Structure formats: C-alpha cells, structure tokens
Amino acid sequence: MKMHERIKQIQQTLQNMFRIIGWEKSLLLLLALGVLLFTSLPAEKEETKETKQSISASCAETTGSSDYERKLEERLSALIGRIDGAGEVSVMVVLEGSENKKVLKDASLEREETKEADGTGGSRNITGEQRGESTIMTKNAAGEQMPFVVNEQYPKVQGVAVVAQGAADPKIKQKIIELIKALFGIEINKIMVTA
C-alpha cells in the first residue's frame, strides 16, 4: 500500500471514530495514545561496568649481547687455561642474534554493557570494550625504575675461535675441541682451535 493511500485510510478511521464516540471522547483517546507513545520510548537504562585485569608476560625488550659474549669468552678462556699444557689462551665467541628479555605486563579490559528497555516490552543490549596495557616497573639496587623481567633468553653460540699456546699438541687441541662441543653443543666445523 502506498503512503498516500495509508494516510487517507487513517483519516477515514479518525472521522468514523469522531462520529461514533464524539469529539470530546475522541480527543481524550488521542491524548491517551500520545501519552502511551511517549512513555514507550526507552525509559529504563541499566549500565554495568566490568573491569578485568590480568597479568601477562609479553616480549617487550631486546638488548645487545656484548656483555653476555664477553662473560662467555672470559669463562671459557679461564676453563681452557686450566687444561694441563694449554698455556696462554685467547677466546672469541660468536652468538646468533641477541639477548631477549620478557617483561611483565599489566593488561586491562574494560567492558561496558548497556541494556535499554521500552514500555512495549522491547529491549536492546549495547556492549563496548576497551583494552589497555602497561609495563610493570620495579626498582633496582641503585633505586632506578626498571621493567620487571620475567624471563631472559640468551642467544645460542654460533661459533668459537681459540688461540692457545699448547694447541700445537694434537692431544691438547682435541681436549679443547671436546670441551667446547660439550659446553655449547655446536658442531666441530664451527670450532677453530689453533696455536
């Protein structure tokens, strides 16, 4: 049905109503219908806010591994130096990648749910979410703010070069190679030992 025809039908219904029950009662009935329509608009709003917090560890910081490399070289050099007949030792360690630190994160989720109900029994729900994340900080011995580190992953050793006075002796050279293989689990082609 077209809009024009619908309006004409409403007009005829109102005219019939006015004729049957009279103008005064018809106006009161129209006023009551208006009040009913006005009160049926969304009048009831329920708002609930829910905040959930969870602590999650996520990768946030990657640092250089030169300190780690230097410490490995110093410790390996000292260990090889304790092999009988090794003599003076110099060591170089090459790493794959760099040190990786995982810091603790505070993740928050805020959920807002709005429920609207109208006078005719209809309702609707509106839900919204907002997420946030921040790094948990702690103080070090010097009192400086630092991220709270949950896990540190050190890089794998890619190769080792050793210069030792006693490496000219095949037995000592073999002992040095076996020591490096046992410590780092690398293949022999990634180890160089020379005098």
Backbone as JSON Lines, residues from 0, in Angstrom:
{"i":0,"aa":"M","n":[0.85,-1.17,0.0],"ca":[0.0,0.0,0.0],"c":[0.9,1.24,0.0]}
{"i":1,"aa":"K","n":[0.53,2.24,-0.82],"ca":[1.31,3.46,-0.92],"c":[1.05,4.35,0.28]}
{"i":2,"aa":"M","n":[1.93,5.26,0.53],"ca":[1.84,6.15,1.67],"c":[0.59,7.03,1.59]}
{"i":3,"aa":"H","n":[0.28,7.51,0.42],"ca":[-0.89,8.38,0.23],"c":[-2.17,7.64,0.6]}
{"i":4,"aa":"E","n":[-2.27,6.39,0.17],"ca":[-3.44,5.58,0.48],"c":[-3.54,5.3,1.98]}
{"i":5,"aa":"R","n":[-2.41,5.09,2.62],"ca":[-2.38,4.8,4.07],"c":[-2.87,6.01,4.86]}
{"i":6,"aa":"I","n":[-2.44,7.2,4.48],"ca":[-2.86,8.44,5.17],"c":[-4.37,8.63,5.0]}
{"i":7,"aa":"K","n":[-4.85,8.39,3.82],"ca":[-6.3,8.52,3.55],"c":[-7.09,7.54,4.43]}
{"i":8,"aa":"Q","n":[-6.58,6.33,4.6],"ca":[-7.26,5.32,5.43],"c":[-7.29,5.76,6.9]}
{"i":9,"aa":"I","n":[-6.18,6.33,7.39],"ca":[-6.12,6.82,8.79],"c":[-7.12,7.96,8.98]}
{"i":10,"aa":"Q","n":[-7.19,8.87,8.01],"ca":[-8.16,9.98,8.09],"c":[-9.59,9.46,8.19]}
{"i":11,"aa":"Q","n":[-9.94,8.5,7.37],"ca":[-11.29,7.94,7.39],"c":[-11.59,7.26,8.72]}
{"i":12,"aa":"T","n":[-10.61,6.54,9.29],"ca":[-10.79,5.87,10.58],"c":[-11.03,6.89,11.68]}
{"i":13,"aa":"L","n":[-10.25,7.99,11.67],"ca":[-10.42,9.04,12.68],"c":[-11.8,9.72,12.54]}
{"i":14,"aa":"Q","n":[-12.21,9.99,11.32],"ca":[-13.52,10.62,11.11],"c":[-14.64,9.71,11.6]}
{"i":15,"aa":"N","n":[-14.55,8.41,11.34],"ca":[-15.54,7.45,11.82],"c":[-15.55,7.41,13.35]}
{"i":16,"aa":"M","n":[-14.38,7.43,13.97],"ca":[-14.27,7.41,15.42],"c":[-14.92,8.65,16.01]}
{"i":17,"aa":"F","n":[-14.61,9.82,15.41],"ca":[-15.19,11.07,15.92],"c":[-16.72,11.03,15.83]}
{"i":18,"aa":"R","n":[-17.23,10.48,14.72],"ca":[-18.66,10.42,14.51],"c":[-19.34,9.48,15.52]}
{"i":19,"aa":"I","n":[-18.71,8.34,15.81],"ca":[-19.32,7.32,16.66],"c":[-19.27,7.72,18.14]}
{"i":20,"aa":"I","n":[-18.06,8.11,18.66],"ca":[-17.94,8.37,20.09],"c":[-17.95,9.86,20.43]}
{"i":21,"aa":"G","n":[-17.93,10.71,19.49],"ca":[-17.97,12.14,19.73],"c":[-16.58,12.75,19.78]}
{"i":22,"aa":"W","n":[-16.55,14.1,19.63],"ca":[-15.3,14.83,19.56],"c":[-14.57,14.83,20.9]}
{"i":23,"aa":"E","n":[-15.24,15.02,21.96],"ca":[-14.59,15.12,23.28],"c":[-13.9,13.82,23.66]}
{"i":24,"aa":"K","n":[-14.63,12.71,23.51],"ca":[-14.04,11.4,23.86],"c":[-12.93,11.03,22.89]}
{"i":25,"aa":"S","n":[-13.06,11.4,21.63],"ca":[-12.02,11.12,20.64],"c":[-10.74,11.87,20.97]}
{"i":26,"aa":"L","n":[-10.87,13.14,21.41],"ca":[-9.68,13.92,21.78],"c":[-9.01,13.31,23.01]}
{"i":27,"aa":"L","n":[-9.8,12.87,23.98],"ca":[-9.23,12.22,25.16],"c":[-8.5,10.93,24.78]}
{"i":28,"aa":"L","n":[-9.1,10.17,23.87],"ca":[-8.48,8.93,23.4],"c":[-7.16,9.22,22.68]}
{"i":29,"aa":"L","n":[-7.13,10.25,21.83],"ca":[-5.89,10.64,21.13],"c":[-4.82,11.1,22.12]}
{"i":30,"aa":"L","n":[-5.23,11.84,23.13],"ca":[-4.3,12.3,24.17],"c":[-3.71,11.1,24.92]}
{"i":31,"aa":"A","n":[-4.55,10.13,25.25],"ca":[-4.08,8.92,25.94],"c":[-3.11,8.14,25.07]}
{"i":32,"aa":"L","n":[-3.4,8.05,23.77],"ca":[-2.47,7.37,22.85],"c":[-1.12,8.1,22.78]}
{"i":33,"aa":"G","n":[-1.17,9.43,22.79],"ca":[0.07,10.23,22.76],"c":[0.92,9.98,24.0]}
{"i":34,"aa":"V","n":[0.27,9.96,25.16],"ca":[0.98,9.7,26.42],"c":[1.56,8.29,26.39]}
{"i":35,"aa":"L","n":[0.81,7.33,25.89],"ca":[1.28,5.96,25.81],"c":[2.5,5.84,24.89]}
{"i":36,"aa":"L","n":[2.47,6.53,23.75],"ca":[3.62,6.52,22.84],"c":[4.84,7.18,23.49]}
{"i":37,"aa":"F","n":[4.6,8.27,24.19],"ca":[5.7,8.99,24.84],"c":[6.36,8.12,25.92]}
{"i":38,"aa":"T","n":[5.56,7.42,26.67],"ca":[6.12,6.57,27.74],"c":[6.75,5.29,27.21]}
{"i":39,"aa":"S","n":[6.46,4.93,25.98],"ca":[7.04,3.69,25.44],"c":[8.44,3.89,24.9]}
{"i":40,"aa":"L","n":[8.92,5.14,24.86],"ca":[10.3,5.39,24.44],"c":[11.24,4.78,25.47]}
{"i":41,"aa":"P","n":[12.48,4.45,25.1],"ca":[13.4,3.85,26.06],"c":[13.51,4.72,27.31]}
{"i":42,"aa":"A","n":[12.99,4.2,28.39],"ca":[12.98,4.94,29.64],"c":[13.9,4.32,30.66]}
{"i":43,"aa":"E","n":[14.19,3.06,30.52],"ca":[14.94,2.32,31.5],"c":[16.33,2.02,30.95]}
{"i":44,"aa":"K","n":[17.36,2.48,31.63],"ca":[18.73,2.19,31.21],"c":[19.47,1.56,32.37]}
{"i":45,"aa":"E","n":[20.05,0.41,32.1],"ca":[20.87,-0.25,33.09],"c":[22.29,-0.23,32.56]}
{"i":46,"aa":"E","n":[23.18,0.29,33.35],"ca":[24.57,0.3,32.92],"c":[25.38,-0.52,33.9]}
{"i":47,"aa":"T","n":[26.15,-1.41,33.35],"ca":[27.04,-2.2,34.19],"c":[28.44,-2.06,33.63]}
{"i":48,"aa":"K","n":[29.37,-1.84,34.51],"ca":[30.77,-1.76,34.1],"c":[31.52,-2.9,34.74]}
{"i":49,"aa":"E","n":[32.31,-3.51,33.93],"ca":[33.06,-4.66,34.39],"c":[34.51,-4.41,34.02]}
{"i":50,"aa":"T","n":[35.4,-4.48,34.98],"ca":[36.82,-4.29,34.7],"c":[37.55,-5.56,35.09]}
{"i":51,"aa":"K","n":[38.26,-6.1,34.12],"ca":[39.04,-7.3,34.37],"c":[40.5,-6.94,34.17]}
{"i":52,"aa":"Q","n":[41.31,-7.41,35.08],"ca":[42.74,-7.17,34.96],"c":[43.45,-8.51,34.94]}
{"i":53,"aa":"S","n":[44.39,-8.62,34.06],"ca":[45.18,-9.84,34.02],"c":[46.63,-9.46,33.82]}
{"i":54,"aa":"I","n":[47.46,-10.24,34.41],"ca":[48.89,-10.03,34.25],"c":[49.37,-11.0,33.19]}
{"i":55,"aa":"S","n":[50.04,-10.47,32.2],"ca":[50.56,-11.34,31.15],"c":[51.99,-10.96,30.86]}
{"i":56,"aa":"A","n":[52.76,-11.94,30.58],"ca":[54.14,-11.68,30.21],"c":[54.2,-11.57,28.7]}
{"i":57,"aa":"S","n":[54.79,-10.5,28.23],"ca":[54.94,-10.37,26.79],"c":[56.32,-9.84,26.49]}
{"i":58,"aa":"C","n":[56.77,-10.16,25.33],"ca":[58.1,-9.76,24.93],"c":[58.12,-8.26,24.68]}
{"i":59,"aa":"A","n":[58.97,-7.54,25.38],"ca":[58.95,-6.11,25.22],"c":[60.33,-5.51,24.97]}
{"i":60,"aa":"E","n":[61.37,-6.19,25.36],"ca":[62.67,-5.55,25.29],"c":[63.72,-6.52,24.77]}
{"i":61,"aa":"T","n":[64.52,-6.09,23.84],"ca":[65.63,-6.87,23.35],"c":[66.88,-6.04,23.52]}
{"i":62,"aa":"T","n":[67.88,-6.62,24.16],"ca":[69.1,-5.86,24.41],"c":[70.27,-6.51,23.7]}
{"i":63,"aa":"G","n":[71.37,-5.75,23.58],"ca":[72.58,-6.27,22.96],"c":[73.2,-7.34,23.84]}
{"i":64,"aa":"S","n":[73.99,-8.21,23.23],"ca":[74.54,-9.33,23.98],"c":[76.05,-9.23,24.15]}
{"i":65,"aa":"S","n":[76.61,-8.03,24.02],"ca":[78.06,-7.9,24.13],"c":[78.56,-8.26,25.53]}
{"i":66,"aa":"D","n":[77.8,-7.93,26.58],"ca":[78.2,-8.31,27.95],"c":[78.17,-9.82,28.1]}
{"i":67,"aa":"Y","n":[77.12,-10.44,27.59],"ca":[76.99,-11.9,27.67],"c":[78.13,-12.56,26.9]}
{"i":68,"aa":"E","n":[78.42,-12.03,25.71],"ca":[79.51,-12.56,24.89],"c":[80.84,-12.47,25.65]}
{"i":69,"aa":"R","n":[81.09,-11.3,26.22],"ca":[82.35,-11.08,26.95],"c":[82.48,-12.02,28.14]}
{"i":70,"aa":"K","n":[81.38,-12.22,28.88],"ca":[81.41,-13.14,30.03],"c":[81.67,-14.57,29.59]}
{"i":71,"aa":"L","n":[81.04,-14.99,28.49],"ca":[81.29,-16.34,27.97],"c":[82.75,-16.51,27.58]}
{"i":72,"aa":"E","n":[83.3,-15.5,26.91],"ca":[84.71,-15.56,26.49],"c":[85.64,-15.65,27.69]}
{"i":73,"aa":"E","n":[85.38,-14.85,28.72],"ca":[86.22,-14.86,29.92],"c":[86.15,-16.21,30.63]}
{"i":74,"aa":"R","n":[84.94,-16.75,30.79],"ca":[84.78,-18.02,31.49],"c":[85.39,-19.17,30.69]}
{"i":75,"aa":"L","n":[85.18,-19.17,29.36],"ca":[85.75,-20.23,28.52],"c":[87.27,-20.15,28.5]}
{"i":76,"aa":"S","n":[87.8,-18.94,28.44],"ca":[89.25,-18.75,28.45],"c":[89.85,-19.27,29.75]}
{"i":77,"aa":"A","n":[89.2,-18.99,30.87],"ca":[89.68,-19.47,32.17],"c":[89.62,-20.98,32.25]}
{"i":78,"aa":"L","n":[88.54,-21.57,31.71],"ca":[88.37,-23.02,31.75],"c":[89.42,-23.72,30.87]}
{"i":79,"aa":"I","n":[89.63,-23.21,29.67],"ca":[90.63,-23.81,28.77],"c":[92.03,-23.65,29.37]}
{"i":80,"aa":"G","n":[92.28,-22.52,30.01],"ca":[93.57,-22.27,30.65],"c":[93.89,-23.28,31.75]}
{"i":81,"aa":"R","n":[92.87,-23.92,32.3],"ca":[93.09,-24.92,33.35],"c":[93.46,-26.29,32.79]}
{"i":82,"aa":"I","n":[93.31,-26.45,31.45],"ca":[93.74,-27.71,30.83],"c":[95.26,-27.75,30.88]}
{"i":83,"aa":"D","n":[95.79,-28.86,31.38],"ca":[97.24,-29.01,31.54],"c":[97.93,-28.92,30.18]}
{"i":84,"aa":"G","n":[98.82,-27.94,30.03],"ca":[99.59,-27.77,28.81],"c":[98.97,-26.79,27.82]}
{"i":85,"aa":"A","n":[97.81,-26.18,28.14],"ca":[97.17,-25.26,27.2],"c":[97.93,-23.95,27.09]}
{"i":86,"aa":"G","n":[98.55,-23.53,28.16],"ca":[99.31,-22.28,28.13],"c":[98.4,-21.06,28.09]}
{"i":87,"aa":"E","n":[98.94,-19.98,27.5],"ca":[98.17,-18.74,27.4],"c":[97.05,-18.92,26.38]}
{"i":88,"aa":"V","n":[95.83,-18.43,26.72],"ca":[94.65,-18.68,25.89],"c":[93.95,-17.37,25.56]}
{"i":89,"aa":"S","n":[93.47,-17.28,24.33],"ca":[92.63,-16.16,23.89],"c":[91.4,-16.78,23.19]}
{"i":90,"aa":"V","n":[90.19,-16.28,23.54],"ca":[88.96,-16.89,23.03],"c":[88.06,-15.82,22.41]}
{"i":91,"aa":"M","n":[87.39,-16.22,21.32],"ca":[86.36,-15.37,20.71],"c":[85.11,-16.22,20.52]}
{"i":92,"aa":"V","n":[83.96,-15.7,21.0],"ca":[82.68,-16.4,20.88],"c":[81.77,-15.55,20.0]}
{"i":93,"aa":"V","n":[81.12,-16.2,19.02],"ca":[80.17,-15.52,18.14],"c":[78.77,-16.09,18.45]}
{"i":94,"aa":"L","n":[77.81,-15.18,18.67],"ca":[76.45,-15.57,19.03],"c":[75.47,-15.36,17.89]}
{"i":95,"aa":"E","n":[74.38,-16.14,17.89],"ca":[73.28,-15.96,16.94],"c":[72.3,-14.98,17.56]}
{"i":96,"aa":"G","n":[72.12,-13.83,16.95],"ca":[71.15,-12.86,17.45],"c":[71.62,-12.16,18.7]}
{"i":97,"aa":"S","n":[70.65,-11.81,19.54],"ca":[70.98,-11.09,20.76],"c":[70.1,-11.57,21.91]}
{"i":98,"aa":"E","n":[70.41,-11.06,23.08],"ca":[69.69,-11.42,24.29],"c":[68.24,-10.92,24.21]}
{"i":99,"aa":"N","n":[67.3,-11.71,24.7],"ca":[65.89,-11.36,24.64],"c":[65.31,-11.41,26.05]}
{"i":100,"aa":"K","n":[64.7,-10.3,26.48],"ca":[64.1,-10.25,27.81],"c":[62.6,-10.11,27.69]}
{"i":101,"aa":"K","n":[61.87,-10.88,28.49],"ca":[60.42,-10.75,28.55],"c":[60.08,-10.03,29.84]}
{"i":102,"aa":"V","n":[59.3,-8.96,29.71],"ca":[58.93,-8.18,30.89],"c":[57.46,-8.41,31.22]}
{"i":103,"aa":"L","n":[57.12,-8.17,32.47],"ca":[55.75,-8.38,32.94],"c":[54.88,-7.2,32.52]}
{"i":104,"aa":"K","n":[53.71,-7.53,31.97],"ca":[52.76,-6.51,31.51],"c":[51.48,-6.61,32.32]}
{"i":105,"aa":"D","n":[50.86,-5.48,32.55],"ca":[49.55,-5.42,33.19],"c":[48.56,-5.08,32.09]}
{"i":106,"aa":"A","n":[47.73,-6.05,31.75],"ca":[46.74,-5.85,30.69],"c":[45.37,-5.66,31.33]}
{"i":107,"aa":"S","n":[44.65,-4.65,30.9],"ca":[43.32,-4.42,31.45],"c":[42.28,-4.45,30.34]}
{"i":108,"aa":"L","n":[41.1,-4.91,30.71],"ca":[39.97,-4.99,29.79],"c":[38.78,-4.37,30.51]}
{"i":109,"aa":"E","n":[38.25,-3.32,29.91],"ca":[37.07,-2.67,30.49],"c":[35.91,-2.92,29.55]}
{"i":110,"aa":"R","n":[34.86,-3.51,30.11],"ca":[33.69,-3.84,29.3],"c":[32.5,-3.08,29.86]}
{"i":111,"aa":"E","n":[31.78,-2.4,28.98],"ca":[30.59,-1.65,29.37],"c":[29.4,-2.22,28.62]}
{"i":112,"aa":"E","n":[28.37,-2.57,29.4],"ca":[27.17,-3.15,28.8],"c":[25.99,-2.28,29.19]}
{"i":113,"aa":"T","n":[25.23,-1.83,28.21],"ca":[24.05,-1.01,28.44],"c":[22.83,-1.78,27.95]}
{"i":114,"aa":"K","n":[21.83,-1.87,28.85],"ca":[20.59,-2.53,28.49],"c":[19.48,-1.48,28.49]}
{"i":115,"aa":"E","n":[18.75,-1.39,27.39],"ca":[17.64,-0.45,27.26],"c":[16.36,-1.24,27.05]}
{"i":116,"aa":"A","n":[15.32,-0.83,27.8],"ca":[14.02,-1.48,27.66],"c":[12.97,-0.4,27.42]}
{"i":117,"aa":"D","n":[12.02,-0.67,26.52],"ca":[10.94,0.3,26.28],"c":[9.65,-0.21,26.9]}
{"i":118,"aa":"G","n":[8.63,0.61,26.87],"ca":[7.36,0.3,27.5],"c":[6.59,-0.83,26.84]}
{"i":119,"aa":"T","n":[6.93,-1.16,25.61],"ca":[6.18,-2.21,24.89],"c":[6.82,-3.58,25.05]}
{"i":120,"aa":"G","n":[7.82,-3.68,25.87],"ca":[8.45,-4.97,26.11],"c":[9.69,-5.21,25.26]}
{"i":121,"aa":"G","n":[10.03,-4.3,24.38],"ca":[11.22,-4.45,23.55],"c":[12.47,-4.05,24.33]}
{"i":122,"aa":"S","n":[13.6,-4.61,23.98],"ca":[14.85,-4.24,24.64],"c":[16.01,-4.42,23.68]}
{"i":123,"aa":"R","n":[17.12,-3.78,24.03],"ca":[18.34,-3.94,23.24],"c":[19.53,-3.84,24.17]}
{"i":124,"aa":"N","n":[20.6,-4.51,23.79],"ca":[21.84,-4.52,24.55],"c":[22.94,-3.88,23.72]}
{"i":125,"aa":"I","n":[23.71,-3.01,24.35],"ca":[24.85,-2.38,23.69],"c":[26.08,-2.72,24.52]}
{"i":126,"aa":"T","n":[27.11,-3.29,23.87],"ca":[28.32,-3.7,24.57],"c":[29.53,-3.01,23.94]}
{"i":127,"aa":"G","n":[30.41,-2.51,24.79],"ca":[31.65,-1.89,24.31],"c":[32.83,-2.39,25.13]}
{"i":128,"aa":"E","n":[34.01,-2.51,24.51],"ca":[35.21,-2.97,25.2],"c":[36.35,-2.0,24.94]}
{"i":129,"aa":"Q","n":[37.2,-1.85,25.97],"ca":[38.39,-1.02,25.83],"c":[39.55,-1.78,26.49]}
{"i":130,"aa":"R","n":[40.64,-1.95,25.74],"ca":[41.8,-2.69,26.25],"c":[42.97,-1.74,26.45]}
{"i":131,"aa":"G","n":[43.78,-2.05,27.46],"ca":[44.98,-1.26,27.75],"c":[46.1,-2.16,28.23]}
{"i":132,"aa":"E","n":[47.32,-1.67,28.13],"ca":[48.47,-2.46,28.56],"c":[49.56,-1.52,29.06]}
{"i":133,"aa":"S","n":[50.2,-1.9,30.17],"ca":[51.32,-1.13,30.69],"c":[52.36,-2.06,31.28]}
{"i":134,"aa":"T","n":[53.61,-1.63,31.25],"ca":[54.72,-2.44,31.75],"c":[54.82,-2.28,33.26]}
{"i":135,"aa":"I","n":[54.99,-3.4,33.97],"ca":[55.18,-3.38,35.42],"c":[56.63,-2.96,35.68]}
{"i":136,"aa":"M","n":[56.8,-1.97,36.53],"ca":[58.14,-1.45,36.83],"c":[58.56,-1.85,38.24]}
{"i":137,"aa":"T","n":[59.86,-1.94,38.45],"ca":[60.44,-2.23,39.76],"c":[61.71,-1.39,39.9]}
{"i":138,"aa":"K","n":[62.22,-1.31,41.12],"ca":[63.46,-0.54,41.35],"c":[64.63,-1.5,41.49]}
{"i":139,"aa":"N","n":[65.76,-1.11,40.89],"ca":[66.97,-1.91,41.03],"c":[67.71,-1.49,42.31]}
{"i":140,"aa":"A","n":[68.9,-2.04,42.53],"ca":[69.66,-1.76,43.75],"c":[70.03,-0.28,43.87]}
{"i":141,"aa":"A","n":[70.18,0.4,42.73],"ca":[70.53,1.82,42.74],"c":[69.3,2.71,42.88]}
{"i":142,"aa":"G","n":[68.1,2.11,42.93],"ca":[66.87,2.89,43.08],"c":[66.28,3.39,41.78]}
{"i":143,"aa":"E","n":[66.8,2.91,40.65],"ca":[66.29,3.33,39.34],"c":[65.1,2.47,38.94]}
{"i":144,"aa":"Q","n":[64.14,3.07,38.24],"ca":[62.97,2.34,37.73],"c":[63.4,1.47,36.55]}
{"i":145,"aa":"M","n":[63.04,0.18,36.61],"ca":[63.38,-0.76,35.55],"c":[62.18,-1.66,35.31]}
{"i":146,"aa":"P","n":[61.99,-2.15,34.07],"ca":[60.9,-3.11,33.83],"c":[61.16,-4.4,34.62]}
{"i":147,"aa":"F","n":[60.08,-5.02,35.13],"ca":[60.19,-6.27,35.86],"c":[60.38,-7.4,34.84]}
{"i":148,"aa":"V","n":[61.58,-8.0,34.82],"ca":[61.93,-9.03,33.85],"c":[61.47,-10.39,34.35]}
{"i":149,"aa":"V","n":[60.66,-11.07,33.54],"ca":[60.13,-12.38,33.89],"c":[61.05,-13.49,33.4]}
{"i":150,"aa":"N","n":[61.6,-13.31,32.21],"ca":[62.4,-14.35,31.59],"c":[63.46,-13.72,30.71]}
{"i":151,"aa":"E","n":[64.65,-14.3,30.74],"ca":[65.73,-13.85,29.84],"c":[66.15,-15.04,28.99]}
{"i":152,"aa":"Q","n":[66.22,-14.82,27.69],"ca":[66.7,-15.86,26.79],"c":[68.0,-15.37,26.17]}
{"i":153,"aa":"Y","n":[69.02,-16.18,26.39],"ca":[70.31,-15.83,25.83],"c":[70.46,-16.47,24.46]}
{"i":154,"aa":"P","n":[71.19,-15.8,23.57],"ca":[71.36,-16.36,22.22],"c":[72.26,-17.59,22.23]}
{"i":155,"aa":"K","n":[72.08,-18.42,21.2],"ca":[72.91,-19.62,21.06],"c":[74.29,-19.23,20.55]}
{"i":156,"aa":"V","n":[75.25,-20.07,20.9],"ca":[76.62,-19.88,20.41],"c":[76.68,-20.4,18.98]}
{"i":157,"aa":"Q","n":[77.13,-19.53,18.08],"ca":[77.21,-19.9,16.66],"c":[78.59,-20.46,16.32]}
{"i":158,"aa":"G","n":[79.63,-19.92,16.94],"ca":[80.98,-20.39,16.64],"c":[81.97,-19.94,17.7]}
{"i":159,"aa":"V","n":[83.1,-20.68,17.81],"ca":[84.14,-20.36,18.8],"c":[85.5,-20.47,18.13]}
{"i":160,"aa":"A","n":[86.32,-19.45,18.41],"ca":[87.71,-19.48,17.94],"c":[88.63,-19.4,19.17]}
{"i":161,"aa":"V","n":[89.64,-20.28,19.2],"ca":[90.55,-20.33,20.34],"c":[91.99,-20.3,19.83]}
{"i":162,"aa":"V","n":[92.76,-19.43,20.44],"ca":[94.2,-19.42,20.18],"c":[94.85,-19.77,21.52]}
{"i":163,"aa":"A","n":[95.56,-20.92,21.53],"ca":[96.2,-21.39,22.76],"c":[97.62,-21.83,22.43]}
{"i":164,"aa":"Q","n":[98.57,-21.49,23.3],"ca":[99.97,-21.86,23.06],"c":[100.13,-23.37,22.93]}
{"i":165,"aa":"G","n":[99.41,-24.12,23.74],"ca":[99.57,-25.58,23.74],"c":[98.78,-26.28,22.65]}
{"i":166,"aa":"A","n":[98.03,-25.56,21.81],"ca":[97.2,-26.18,20.78],"c":[98.01,-26.81,19.66]}
{"i":167,"aa":"A","n":[99.32,-26.59,19.65],"ca":[100.17,-27.23,18.66],"c":[100.22,-28.73,18.91]}
{"i":168,"aa":"D","n":[100.01,-29.15,20.15],"ca":[99.95,-30.57,20.52],"c":[98.54,-31.08,20.18]}
{"i":169,"aa":"P","n":[98.42,-32.1,19.31],"ca":[97.1,-32.61,18.89],"c":[96.22,-33.08,20.04]}
{"i":170,"aa":"K","n":[96.82,-33.65,21.12],"ca":[96.04,-34.12,22.26],"c":[95.37,-32.95,22.99]}
{"i":171,"aa":"I","n":[96.12,-31.88,23.18],"ca":[95.57,-30.69,23.87],"c":[94.53,-30.02,22.98]}
{"i":172,"aa":"K","n":[94.81,-29.95,21.68],"ca":[93.85,-29.36,20.73],"c":[92.53,-30.13,20.77]}
{"i":173,"aa":"Q","n":[92.62,-31.49,20.81],"ca":[91.41,-32.32,20.86],"c":[90.64,-32.11,22.17]}
{"i":174,"aa":"K","n":[91.36,-31.97,23.27],"ca":[90.71,-31.71,24.57],"c":[89.94,-30.39,24.53]}
{"i":175,"aa":"I","n":[90.54,-29.37,23.92],"ca":[89.89,-28.05,23.82],"c":[88.62,-28.15,22.97]}
{"i":176,"aa":"I","n":[88.71,-28.86,21.83],"ca":[87.56,-29.03,20.94],"c":[86.44,-29.79,21.66]}
{"i":177,"aa":"E","n":[86.78,-30.87,22.36],"ca":[85.78,-31.67,23.08],"c":[85.11,-30.83,24.19]}
{"i":178,"aa":"L","n":[85.88,-30.01,24.85],"ca":[85.35,-29.14,25.9],"c":[84.32,-28.16,25.31]}
{"i":179,"aa":"I","n":[84.66,-27.54,24.21],"ca":[83.75,-26.57,23.57],"c":[82.49,-27.27,23.06]}
{"i":180,"aa":"K","n":[82.64,-28.45,22.44],"ca":[81.48,-29.21,21.97],"c":[80.55,-29.56,23.13]}
{"i":181,"aa":"A","n":[81.13,-29.96,24.27],"ca":[80.33,-30.35,25.43],"c":[79.61,-29.14,26.04]}
{"i":182,"aa":"L","n":[80.26,-28.01,26.08],"ca":[79.66,-26.82,26.68],"c":[78.55,-26.21,25.83]}
{"i":183,"aa":"F","n":[78.77,-26.08,24.55],"ca":[77.84,-25.32,23.7],"c":[77.03,-26.18,22.73]}
{"i":184,"aa":"G","n":[77.37,-27.45,22.58],"ca":[76.62,-28.32,21.69],"c":[76.7,-27.91,20.23]}
{"i":185,"aa":"I","n":[77.83,-27.39,19.82],"ca":[77.98,-26.98,18.41],"c":[78.84,-27.99,17.66]}
{"i":186,"aa":"E","n":[78.67,-28.0,16.34],"ca":[79.41,-28.94,15.5],"c":[80.88,-28.55,15.44]}
{"i":187,"aa":"I","n":[81.69,-29.52,15.09],"ca":[83.14,-29.31,15.04],"c":[83.55,-28.3,13.96]}
{"i":188,"aa":"N","n":[82.72,-28.18,12.88],"ca":[83.07,-27.23,11.83],"c":[82.84,-25.78,12.26]}
{"i":189,"aa":"K","n":[82.26,-25.57,13.43],"ca":[82.06,-24.21,13.95],"c":[83.03,-23.87,15.08]}
{"i":190,"aa":"I","n":[84.07,-24.74,15.22],"ca":[85.09,-24.55,16.26],"c":[86.46,-24.49,15.57]}
{"i":191,"aa":"M","n":[87.22,-23.46,15.91],"ca":[88.57,-23.32,15.36],"c":[89.54,-23.19,16.53]}
{"i":192,"aa":"V","n":[90.47,-24.11,16.6],"ca":[91.49,-24.08,17.65],"c":[92.86,-24.09,16.96]}
{"i":193,"aa":"T","n":[93.68,-23.13,17.34],"ca":[95.0,-23.01,16.72],"c":[96.01,-22.53,17.76]}
{"i":194,"aa":"A","n":[97.31,-22.69,17.41],"ca":[98.38,-22.27,18.31],"c":[98.86,-20.89,17.95]}
